[in-house]
Amino acid sequence: MNKLFFLPIIFTLLLFNSCEIEDECKDCTPQVNWTWDDMLTADELQDLNESYQDLGYEDADDYYNSLYQFETEEFCGEDLQDAEDYNESTLGAFSLTYDCQ
Protein backbone atom coordinates (compact mmCIF):
# COMPACT_ATOMS: atom_id res chain seq x y z
CA MET A 1 0.00 0.00 0.00
CA ASN A 2 2.90 2.36 0.77
CA LYS A 3 4.27 1.74 -2.72
CA LEU A 4 1.00 2.81 -4.30
CA PHE A 5 0.97 5.96 -2.19
CA PHE A 6 4.44 7.07 -3.36
CA LEU A 7 3.97 6.06 -7.00
CA PRO A 8 1.91 9.15 -8.02
CA ILE A 9 4.35 11.43 -6.19
CA ILE A 10 7.35 9.90 -7.97
CA PHE A 11 5.54 10.03 -11.32
CA THR A 12 4.69 13.72 -10.78
CA LEU A 13 8.27 14.61 -9.90
CA LEU A 14 9.61 12.82 -12.98
CA LEU A 15 7.03 14.48 -15.21
CA PHE A 16 7.91 18.01 -14.10
CA ASN A 17 11.64 17.39 -14.21
CA SER A 18 11.51 15.95 -17.72
CA CYS A 19 9.60 18.99 -19.04
CA GLU A 20 12.16 21.40 -17.70
CA ILE A 21 14.55 22.21 -20.52
CA GLU A 22 17.37 24.54 -19.71
CA ASP A 23 17.90 26.88 -22.64
CA GLU A 24 21.17 28.62 -23.22
CA CYS A 25 20.65 32.37 -23.22
CA LYS A 26 22.85 35.16 -24.56
CA ASP A 27 22.62 38.91 -24.89
CA CYS A 28 22.60 39.91 -28.56
CA THR A 29 23.20 43.32 -30.09
CA PRO A 30 22.34 44.08 -33.73
CA GLN A 31 25.41 44.99 -35.78
CA VAL A 32 25.02 47.11 -38.91
CA ASN A 33 27.59 46.89 -41.70
CA TRP A 34 27.10 49.80 -44.07
CA THR A 35 27.85 48.43 -47.54
CA TRP A 36 28.53 51.61 -49.48
CA ASP A 37 32.24 51.07 -48.77
CA ASP A 38 32.12 48.22 -51.28
CA MET A 39 30.41 50.30 -54.00
CA LEU A 40 32.39 53.55 -53.89
CA THR A 41 35.87 54.33 -55.10
CA ALA A 42 38.42 55.50 -52.54
CA ASP A 43 37.99 59.13 -53.66
CA GLU A 44 34.19 58.94 -53.49
CA LEU A 45 34.35 57.37 -50.05
CA GLN A 46 36.73 60.06 -48.85
CA ASP A 47 34.39 62.79 -50.17
CA LEU A 48 31.43 61.11 -48.47
CA ASN A 49 33.24 60.84 -45.15
CA GLU A 50 34.49 64.44 -45.34
CA SER A 51 30.93 65.70 -45.83
CA TYR A 52 29.88 63.93 -42.62
CA GLN A 53 33.00 65.15 -40.80
CA ASP A 54 31.88 68.70 -41.64
CA LEU A 55 28.70 67.87 -39.70
CA GLY A 56 30.76 66.82 -36.66
CA TYR A 57 30.81 63.07 -37.15
CA GLU A 58 33.82 60.81 -37.57
CA ASP A 59 32.55 59.49 -40.92
CA ALA A 60 29.36 58.33 -42.66
CA ASP A 61 29.26 55.13 -40.58
CA ASP A 62 29.38 57.18 -37.37
CA TYR A 63 26.50 59.39 -38.56
CA TYR A 64 24.18 56.53 -39.48
CA ASN A 65 25.07 54.51 -36.40
CA SER A 66 24.04 57.52 -34.28
CA LEU A 67 20.62 57.49 -35.99
CA TYR A 68 19.99 53.82 -35.31
CA GLN A 69 20.61 53.10 -31.65
CA PHE A 70 20.10 49.38 -31.14
CA GLU A 71 19.59 47.89 -27.72
CA THR A 72 20.93 44.58 -26.51
CA GLU A 73 18.25 41.92 -26.15
CA GLU A 74 18.36 38.50 -24.51
CA PHE A 75 17.63 35.49 -26.70
CA CYS A 76 17.22 31.87 -25.54
CA GLY A 77 16.79 28.46 -27.20
CA GLU A 78 15.54 28.52 -30.78
CA ASP A 79 15.31 32.32 -30.77
CA LEU A 80 19.01 32.46 -29.89
CA GLN A 81 19.86 30.11 -32.75
CA ASP A 82 17.79 32.25 -35.14
CA ALA A 83 19.55 35.42 -33.95
CA GLU A 84 23.00 33.87 -34.37
CA ASP A 85 22.09 32.66 -37.88
CA TYR A 86 20.48 35.96 -38.90
CA ASN A 87 22.13 37.83 -41.77
CA GLU A 88 19.86 40.29 -43.51
CA SER A 89 21.19 42.29 -46.44
CA THR A 90 19.61 45.24 -48.17
CA LEU A 91 21.02 45.86 -51.63
CA GLY A 92 23.23 48.90 -51.65
CA ALA A 93 22.61 49.98 -48.07
CA PHE A 94 23.56 47.66 -45.23
CA SER A 95 23.71 44.18 -43.83
CA LEU A 96 22.46 43.32 -40.35
CA THR A 97 23.72 40.57 -38.06
CA TYR A 98 23.54 39.91 -34.32
CA ASP A 99 26.58 39.85 -32.05
CA CYS A 100 25.64 37.39 -29.27
CA GLN A 101 27.69 37.05 -26.10
ROSE-890623 format. One record per residue (C-alpha): x negated, y, z; residue in one letter. Coordinates in steps of 0.25 Angstrom, whole numbers, plus 5000, padded with zeros to 4 digits. Layout:
// ROSE-890623
XYZa ...
***
This chain:
// ROSE-890623
500050005000m 498850095003n 498350074989k 499650114983l 499650244991f 498250284987f 498450244972l 499250374968p 498350464975i 497150404968i 497850404955f 498150554957t 496750584960l 496250514948l 497250584939l 496850724944f 495350704943n 495450644929s 496250764924c 495150864929e 494250894918i 493150984921e 492851084909d 491551144907e 491751294907c 490951414902k 491051564900d 491051604886c 490751734880t 491151764865p 489851804857q 490051884844v 489051884833n 489251994824w 488951944810t 488652064802w 487152044805d 487251934795d 487852014784m 487052144784l 485752174780t 484652224790a 484852374785d 486352364786e 486352294800l 485352404805q 486252514799d 487452444806l 486752434819n 486252584819e 487652634817s 488052564830y 486852614837q 487252754833d 488552714841l 487752674853g 487752524851y 486552434850e 487052384836d 488352334829a 488352214838d 488252294851d 489452384846y 490352264842y 490052184854n 490452304863s 491852304856l 492052154859y 491852124873q 492051984875f 492251924889e 491651784894t 492751684895e 492751544902e 492951424893f 493151274898c 493351144891g 493851144877e 493951294877d 492451304880l 492151204869q 492951294859d 492251424864a 490851354863e 491251314848d 491851444844y 491151514833n 492151614826e 491551694814s 492251814807t 491651834793l 490751964793g 491052004808a 490651914819f 490551774825s 491051734839l 490551624848t 490651604863y 489451594872d 489751504883c 488951484896q 
***
